[in-house]
């Protein structure tokens, strides 16, 4: 006996042979339909990763290693390129109707990844010495490609402190604020500090992620804040409530100590933001 419940009453009926046959046919049809991962034009989602390659490498061995690197798609405000970075560069293919953001997972750090209309992207990243990994994950959670490589240049100091802010609304502008023990304040208007810490300058504009890094941290207390600064549309930044995509923006902050070493430790904080102007205290810690 099959029972369907509605708000008004329960309806009872005994399934017939014809009804069961239809159910079987519908189930078979559902199982043979193209997966929701597939592009309506055909083909499974995939990624063509131009860099980095797997295996062994030595930063500085190639002539172009010290070239300045810029992110793509280009942020709304051009703050210049960065040196000492390697490009994670590729193209997502057959992504069809999948929701964004996709994810770029670097050494276990999930970063929201946006592409142009052709699926192309480029993201500068400062890799440290030792084993490193890069993984591309589609918007609905399917792992598309993973690359492992070994950086043999021991002068490539890994980040002792790294903070990564990502969020799930490409039309919202969130900002990471970090106060260091000497009182310096890293944020979008002052991304680079004189104590060696700072934000990646090409990450402070647009849909993220934002990333703060220090390779030689000062001893003392650090403060972390997240600010819902405004929204981002086709005509640039605005402060119109509701012009973003989500009613509640979910921000994720990853705090990593001694990244990619045997002493690595990490904490993750999930913060909801609702209104433009919100400034939320996330964490204080002593180093």
PyMOL commands that set and color helices and strands:
alter all, ss='L'
color gray80, all
select helices_A, chain A and resi 17-32+201-203
alter helices_A, ss='H'
color red, helices_A
select strands_A, chain A and resi 2-5+10-13+46-51+55-57+86-93+102-106+109-113+120-125+130-137+143-151+161-167+172-179+185-186+198-199+210-214+221-233+236-238+249-257+265-273+279-286
alter strands_A, ss='S'
color yellow, strands_A
deselect
rebuild
show_as cartoon
